[in-house]
Structure formats: C-alpha cells, structure tokens
Amino acid sequence: MVVSNADETFEAVEEGSGVVLLAAGNAAIYQRPGVVTLPVSGLSPSRLALVWRPDDHRAAVRDFVEALLNASPDLPRNGQVGP
C-alpha cells in the first residue's frame, strides 16, 4: 500500500496495513478510534530535515521555509535555502 498523506497513513494503520512512528506531540492530533498510541522510550534523539523540490516556487512552500528558519535561527543552513 502506498500512502500520500497523514490521513491515508492512519487509514492504513486502522486497516492493519502498517505502523507509524510519529512525534509524541502529534499523537493527540491523530487520535482515532481504531488506532492505539504508545510512547516509545530508549531511542536516541532524532533530527528532522525539511526537503522540497528546487523548482517548487509556491508561496506556501516559501512561507513555510521562511517561518521555520525565522523560528529556529540555530538551524544549520546547508545547501540552498528557500525556493
């Protein structure tokens, strides 16, 4: 099964087609009757990366990237930043 978004991901979980790891803060957002969430401990801290196509010039993408960079000035600026 291939999923394209969060709703499809959790529908797949509800159907028994898979499991998903998500940030603890998102567990409450994706509560569903057919899904159980449990905290996972013992894992090392994770790092996330923001990735987008270099030819994607949509205002929503640009605004999101700019908001993230403004909110997190300590983020590394590797490679091209912003569309």
N, CA, C and O of each residue as an XYZ file, in Angstrom:
332
protein
N       0.845     -1.173      0.000
C       0.000      0.000      0.000
C       0.888      1.234      0.000
O       1.871      1.297      0.739
N       0.550      2.200     -0.816
C       1.259      3.465     -0.871
C       0.343      4.540     -0.308
O      -0.829      4.625     -0.675
N       0.883      5.357      0.586
C       0.104      6.444      1.166
C       0.719      7.772      0.750
O       1.925      7.869      0.522
N      -0.121      8.787      0.657
C       0.343     10.091      0.185
C       0.239     11.200      1.220
O       0.767     12.293      1.012
N      -0.441     10.931      2.339
C      -0.606     11.979      3.336
C      -0.914     11.345      4.686
O      -1.051     10.127      4.801
N      -1.019     12.190      5.700
C      -1.238     11.685      7.058
C      -2.550     10.926      7.181
O      -2.599      9.882      7.831
N      -3.616     11.434      6.567
C      -4.904     10.735      6.664
C      -4.809      9.330      6.093
O      -5.309      8.380      6.695
N      -4.171      9.190      4.931
C      -4.013      7.866      4.327
C      -3.126      6.970      5.191
O      -3.353      5.763      5.278
N      -2.121      7.561      5.824
C      -1.243      6.791      6.699
C      -2.034      6.168      7.840
O      -1.894      4.978      8.122
N      -2.858      6.967      8.491
C      -3.604      6.450      9.631
C      -4.760      5.557      9.211
O      -5.174      4.686      9.977
N      -5.289      5.755      8.009
C      -6.272      4.800      7.484
C      -5.614      3.441      7.289
O      -6.219      2.410      7.582
N      -4.366      3.434      6.792
C      -3.637      2.177      6.614
C      -3.389      1.498      7.964
O      -3.485      0.276      8.072
N      -3.071      2.287      8.984
C      -2.872      1.716     10.315
C      -4.181      1.112     10.811
O      -4.197     -0.002     11.335
N      -5.268      1.841     10.649
C      -6.576      1.343     11.086
C      -6.950      0.031     10.386
O      -7.583     -0.841     10.982
N      -6.552     -0.096      9.115
C      -6.861     -1.297      8.341
C      -5.911     -2.446      8.650
O      -6.117     -3.561      8.171
N      -4.871     -2.189      9.446
C      -3.915     -3.233      9.775
C      -2.815     -3.405      8.759
O      -2.148     -4.439      8.728
N      -2.615     -2.385      7.915
C      -1.595     -2.474      6.869
C      -0.234     -1.964      7.303
O       0.712     -2.034      6.518
N      -0.096     -1.455      8.516
C       1.208     -0.965      8.916
C       1.188     -0.308     10.273
O       0.177     -0.299     10.975
N       2.334      0.242     10.623
C       2.527      1.003     11.855
C       3.243      2.294     11.478
O       3.767      2.416     10.371
N       3.265      3.244     12.386
C       3.929      4.513     12.087
C       4.566      5.060     13.361
O       4.002      4.941     14.449
N       5.731      5.651     13.217
C       6.354      6.411     14.300
C       6.015      7.871     14.065
O       6.098      8.355     12.936
N       5.637      8.573     15.114
C       5.359      9.989     14.985
C       5.810     10.701     16.235
O       6.009     10.086     17.283
N       5.968     11.998     16.115
C       6.376     12.800     17.263
C       5.316     12.705     18.348
O       4.121     12.699     18.056
N       5.752     12.633     19.599
C       4.819     12.494     20.716
C       3.776     13.602     20.715
O       2.620     13.366     21.068
N       4.170     14.798     20.323
C       3.236     15.915     20.294
C       2.132     15.751     19.265
O       1.090     16.397     19.369
N       2.345     14.899     18.278
C       1.331     14.681     17.247
C       0.365     13.559     17.595
O      -0.650     13.390     16.919
N       0.658     12.798     18.625
C      -0.204     11.667     18.974
C      -1.630     12.123     19.256
O      -2.582     11.468     18.832
N      -1.786     13.227     19.961
C      -3.132     13.718     20.273
C      -3.859     14.197     19.021
O      -5.078     14.059     18.919
N      -3.128     14.750     18.080
C      -3.740     15.264     16.847
C      -4.345     14.133     16.025
O      -5.403     14.300     15.418
N      -3.677     12.986     16.005
C      -4.103     11.883     15.145
C      -4.847     10.790     15.908
O      -4.888      9.647     15.453
N      -5.433     11.114     17.052
C      -6.216     10.124     17.779
C      -7.397      9.686     16.916
O      -8.122     10.508     16.357
N      -7.565      8.387     16.827
C      -8.678      7.804     16.085
C      -9.176      6.593     16.854
O      -8.411      5.968     17.589
N     -10.451      6.256     16.694
C     -10.992      5.108     17.420
C     -10.254      3.799     17.129
O     -10.139      2.957     18.019
N      -9.758      3.610     15.923
C      -9.117      2.355     15.567
C      -7.614      2.341     15.691
O      -6.957      1.446     15.161
N      -7.052      3.327     16.390
C      -5.593      3.444     16.484
C      -5.192      3.594     17.946
O      -5.815      4.348     18.693
N      -4.148      2.870     18.349
C      -3.589      2.976     19.696
C      -2.237      3.654     19.583
O      -1.444      3.317     18.704
N      -1.965      4.606     20.463
C      -0.643      5.232     20.502
C       0.023      4.895     21.830
O      -0.605      4.924     22.888
N       1.293      4.579     21.744
C       2.089      4.268     22.937
C       3.391      5.049     22.855
O       3.977      5.155     21.777
N       3.852      5.594     23.968
C       5.148      6.267     23.944
C       6.273      5.254     23.721
O       6.222      4.128     24.214
N       7.269      5.674     22.982
C       8.445      4.837     22.725
C       9.603      5.450     23.497
O       9.863      6.648     23.379
N      10.297      4.643     24.284
C      11.432      5.157     25.047
C      12.685      4.391     24.650
O      12.622      3.340     24.013
N      13.809      4.940     25.039
C      15.071      4.272     24.783
C      15.679      4.578     23.421
O      16.717      4.016     23.072
N      15.055      5.452     22.653
C      15.616      5.826     21.358
C      16.465      7.078     21.519
O      16.181      7.931     22.359
N      17.498      7.177     20.715
C      18.310      8.391     20.768
C      17.526      9.534     20.124
O      16.626      9.295     19.319
N      17.866     10.770     20.475
C      17.182     11.919     19.867
C      17.288     11.863     18.347
O      18.275     11.378     17.793
N      16.266     12.364     17.696
C      16.228     12.341     16.229
C      16.382     13.743     15.676
O      16.111     14.739     16.346
N      16.821     13.785     14.450
C      16.914     15.045     13.724
C      16.019     14.936     12.509
O      15.943     13.880     11.882
N      15.353     16.000     12.179
C      14.494     16.050     11.007
C      15.105     16.965      9.968
O      15.917     17.833     10.287
N      14.714     16.767      8.744
C      15.177     17.632      7.659
C      13.970     18.132      6.881
O      13.010     17.392      6.666
N      14.023     19.357      6.472
C      12.997     19.924      5.614
C      13.486     19.778      4.180
O      14.590     20.206      3.842
N      12.666     19.178      3.353
C      13.065     18.901      1.972
C      11.958     19.377      1.045
O      10.775     19.168      1.314
N      12.349     20.017     -0.045
C      11.384     20.415     -1.059
C      12.077     20.442     -2.405
O      13.305     20.491     -2.483
N      11.289     20.408     -3.462
C      11.849     20.437     -4.819
C      12.389     21.830     -5.116
O      11.742     22.823     -4.780
N      13.547     21.922     -5.732
C      14.111     23.250     -6.016
C      13.263     24.055     -6.995
O      13.353     25.282     -7.024
N      12.444     23.382     -7.793
C      11.595     24.103     -8.749
C      10.199     24.391     -8.201
O       9.332     24.850     -8.945
N       9.968     24.131     -6.917
C       8.673     24.391     -6.300
C       8.677     25.814     -5.753
O       9.264     26.089     -4.707
N       8.025     26.699     -6.463
C       8.046     28.114     -6.102
C       6.719     28.588     -5.505
O       6.424     29.783     -5.503
N       5.925     27.644     -5.001
C       4.654     28.031     -4.397
C       4.893     28.893     -3.162
O       5.829     28.664     -2.397
N       4.034     29.878     -2.987
C       4.150     30.785     -1.844
C       4.051     30.020     -0.526
O       4.743     30.362      0.433
N       3.203     28.992     -0.461
C       3.037     28.228      0.780
C       4.343     27.550      1.180
O       4.683     27.509      2.363
N       5.078     27.018      0.205
C       6.361     26.362      0.491
C       7.364     27.406      0.959
O       8.026     27.224      1.981
N       7.476     28.489      0.216
C       8.417     29.556      0.580
C       8.104     30.100      1.975
O       9.010     30.282      2.788
N       6.828     30.360      2.251
C       6.443     30.909      3.544
C       6.751     29.935      4.683
O       7.190     30.351      5.755
N       6.521     28.643      4.452
C       6.808     27.640      5.482
C       8.303     27.591      5.772
O       8.712     27.575      6.933
N       9.114     27.567      4.727
C      10.569     27.527      4.912
C      11.037     28.763      5.666
O      11.820     28.661      6.610
N      10.562     29.917      5.253
C      10.960     31.162      5.922
C      10.523     31.174      7.387
O      11.285     31.601      8.254
N       9.303     30.709      7.672
C       8.812     30.669      9.050
C       9.660     29.739      9.902
O       9.995     30.064     11.041
N      10.008     28.582      9.351
C      10.840     27.635     10.092
C      12.211     28.224     10.390
O      12.706     28.125     11.513
N      12.816     28.832      9.392
C      14.142     29.411      9.595
C      14.106     30.582     10.580
O      15.023     30.749     11.384
N      13.051     31.385     10.515
C      12.923     32.509     11.453
C      12.677     32.027     12.875
O      13.150     32.645     13.829
N      11.944     30.930     13.027
C      11.633     30.403     14.357
C      12.805     29.635     14.964
O      12.870     29.455     16.180
N      13.724     29.188     14.122
C      14.840     28.358     14.584
C      16.153     28.891     14.031
O      16.738     28.275     13.140
N      16.626     30.017     14.540
C      17.839     30.621     13.986
C      19.087     29.767     14.142
O      20.089     30.019     13.472
N      19.052     28.756     15.018
C      20.224     27.906     15.217
C      20.281     26.746     14.231
O      21.202     25.933     14.301
N      19.316     26.649     13.309
C      19.330     25.565     12.320
C      20.519     25.737     11.374
O      20.864     26.858     11.000
N      21.142     24.618     10.989
C      22.230     24.705     10.012
C      21.662     25.135      8.670
O      20.556     24.740      8.301
N      22.407     25.932      7.953
C      21.993     26.402      6.629
C      22.833     25.685      5.573
O      23.721     26.278      4.960
N      22.536     24.392      5.371
C      23.290     23.602      4.387
C      22.592     23.652      3.045
O      21.375     23.482      2.973
N      23.330     23.879      2.003
C      22.754     23.865      0.662
C      21.868     25.058      0.427
O      21.926     26.057      1.145
N      21.048     24.935     -0.588
C      20.146     26.011     -0.960
C      19.053     26.165      0.085
O      18.445     25.178      0.500
N      18.804     27.383      0.507
C      17.743     27.654      1.468
C      16.698     28.497      0.772
O      16.967     29.618      0.341
N      15.517     27.949      0.670
C      14.404     28.665      0.071
C      14.310     28.437     -1.421
O      15.321     28.272     -2.103
N      13.067     28.429     -1.929
C      12.874     28.277     -3.379
C      13.267     29.513     -4.110
O      13.170     29.562     -5.336
